[in-house]
Amino acid sequence: MRIISGNYKGKKLFTPKDKLTRPLKDAVKESIFNILEHSNKFKIRVKNSKILDLFSGTGSFGIECLSRDAAFVTFVERYSNIINILKKNIDKCEVENVSEIIQKKIDNEFDFTTLKEYEIIFFDPPYKDENIHLILEELIQSNILKKNGLLIMHRHKKSKDLIPHQLKILEDKSYGIAKILFMSLR
């Protein structure tokens, strides 16, 4: 796993040795950023944006954003073993001053109102989580996604997730077993 572009291009990130975390594959990450940079379906860009990286794992998405001049990234992750790897990756790229880590379980009882407002939210729950619509409902109710913001969701391509009616799918792409949904508020 590496940083694809920007200030930290080519830096290799630490990865977990266990199978509890499903790191975002470089090819999928590269496709996400190509769409972010070149799509006419939305106006939001990474540069100068505040990013929320939910289920952040090793932090590869958020650190990639910082490499591309995002203003700030909030990483939210639950598992302490992965938090240690996330901290090592943040230290390696020297982005402590433009990021924060929140160690909490993300579920429908997570208090999103304690967070900032974000232009981009990356939502990458475990593939086996089936009730993510409850988390998405709480996230929407909290008003932390800016009006013209973008919610990017990484799921298994066969998942049949309920998408709350307040979200509009702008782009839906599949890569191997993964699918990426780009959504905005209606």
C-alpha positions in Angstrom: 0.0 0.0 0.0 1.4 3.4 -1.0 0.5 7.0 -1.6 -0.3 7.4 -5.2 0.1 11.1 -5.9 0.8 14.5 -4.3 3.3 15.6 -1.7 3.9 12.1 -0.3 3.8 10.2 -3.6 5.4 6.8 -3.5 5.6 6.6 0.4 4.8 3.1 1.5 2.3 2.8 4.3 2.4 0.3 7.2 -0.3 -2.4 6.8 -1.7 -4.9 9.4 -0.5 -8.4 9.5 -3.9 -9.8 10.6 -7.0 -10.3 8.4 -9.4 -8.1 10.5 -8.8 -5.1 8.3 -9.5 -4.9 4.6 -7.1 -2.2 3.3 -8.3 -0.1 0.3 -6.5 -1.5 -2.7 -4.3 1.0 -4.5 -6.1 0.5 -7.8 -9.5 1.3 -6.3 -8.1 4.3 -4.4 -6.5 5.6 -7.6 -9.9 5.2 -9.4 -11.6 7.1 -6.7 -9.2 10.0 -6.9 -9.4 10.0 -10.7 -13.2 10.4 -10.5 -12.8 13.1 -7.8 -10.4 15.1 -9.9 -12.1 14.7 -13.3 -15.9 14.1 -12.9 -18.3 16.8 -14.0 -21.1 15.3 -11.8 -19.9 17.1 -8.7 -17.9 20.3 -8.0 -16.1 19.3 -4.8 -12.4 18.7 -4.9 -9.9 17.4 -2.3 -7.7 20.4 -2.2 -8.5 22.6 0.8 -11.3 20.3 1.9 -12.0 18.9 5.3 -12.3 15.1 5.1 -13.9 12.6 7.4 -12.5 9.1 7.0 -14.9 6.7 8.8 -13.7 3.1 9.5 -10.3 4.6 8.5 -8.2 1.5 9.1 -4.6 2.3 8.2 -5.6 5.8 7.0 -4.6 5.3 3.3 -7.6 7.3 2.0 -7.3 10.2 4.4 -3.5 10.4 4.1 -3.9 10.3 0.3 -6.2 13.3 0.7 -3.6 15.1 2.8 -0.9 14.3 0.2 -3.2 16.1 -2.3 -3.5 19.2 -0.1 -6.7 18.6 1.8 -7.0 21.1 4.7 -7.7 18.6 7.5 -8.6 14.9 8.0 -10.5 13.3 10.9 -9.8 9.6 11.1 -12.4 7.5 13.0 -11.4 3.9 13.8 -12.2 1.5 16.6 -9.5 -1.2 16.8 -6.4 -0.4 18.9 -4.1 -2.6 16.8 -5.1 -0.7 13.7 -5.0 2.7 15.5 -1.3 2.0 16.2 -0.7 1.4 12.5 -2.7 4.5 11.6 -0.6 6.6 14.0 2.6 5.2 12.5 1.4 6.1 9.0 0.5 9.7 10.1 3.9 10.0 11.8 5.7 8.7 8.7 4.0 11.3 6.5 4.3 14.0 9.1 0.7 15.1 9.0 -0.1 15.2 12.7 -0.8 18.9 12.6 -3.6 18.6 9.9 -5.3 15.5 11.3 -6.9 13.9 14.3 -7.8 10.4 15.4 -10.9 9.5 17.2 -11.0 6.0 18.6 -14.6 4.9 18.8 -17.1 2.3 17.5 -19.1 3.6 14.6 -22.7 2.5 14.8 -26.1 4.1 14.9 -25.4 5.4 18.4 -22.2 7.2 17.4 -22.6 10.9 18.1 -21.7 12.6 14.8 -22.7 16.0 16.2 -19.4 16.2 18.1 -17.6 16.4 14.7 -16.8 19.3 12.4 -18.5 19.9 9.0 -16.9 18.1 6.1 -16.8 18.6 2.3 -16.0 14.9 1.8 -16.9 11.9 3.9 -15.3 8.5 3.1 -17.4 5.7 4.5 -15.7 2.3 4.4 -17.5 -0.1 6.8 -16.6 -3.8 6.9 -18.3 -5.7 4.1 -20.2 -7.9 6.6 -22.0 -4.9 8.2 -25.5 -5.1 6.9 -27.3 -2.3 8.7 -25.2 0.6 7.5 -28.3 2.5 6.5 -28.8 3.2 10.3 -25.4 4.8 10.5 -26.0 6.7 7.3 -29.3 8.0 8.8 -27.5 9.3 11.9 -24.8 10.8 9.8 -27.3 12.7 7.7 -29.3 13.9 10.7 -26.1 15.3 12.2 -25.7 17.8 9.3 -21.9 17.3 9.2 -21.8 16.8 5.4 -21.8 20.2 3.8 -24.6 21.1 1.5 -22.6 20.5 -1.7 -20.4 17.9 0.0 -19.7 14.3 -1.2 -20.2 11.0 0.6 -18.1 8.2 -0.9 -19.0 4.7 0.2 -16.9 1.6 -0.4 -18.8 -1.7 -0.3 -18.8 -5.3 -1.7 -20.3 -5.2 -5.2 -23.0 -7.7 -4.2 -24.2 -5.9 -1.1 -27.8 -4.7 -1.2 -27.5 -1.8 1.2 -30.4 0.5 1.8 -29.5 4.0 0.9 -31.5 6.7 2.8 -33.8 8.8 0.6 -31.9 11.9 1.5 -28.9 10.7 -0.5 -28.6 10.9 -4.3 -26.2 8.5 -6.0 -24.1 10.5 -8.5 -21.8 7.8 -9.6 -21.6 4.0 -9.0 -18.5 2.1 -10.1 -17.3 -1.5 -9.6 -13.7 -2.7 -9.3 -13.3 -6.4 -8.8 -15.3 -7.3 -5.7 -15.6 -3.7 -4.6 -18.1 -1.0 -5.5 -17.8 2.7 -4.9 -20.8 5.0 -4.6 -20.4 8.8 -4.9 -23.4 10.4 -3.2 -24.6 13.9 -2.3 -27.5 15.2 -0.2 -30.7 15.8 -2.2 
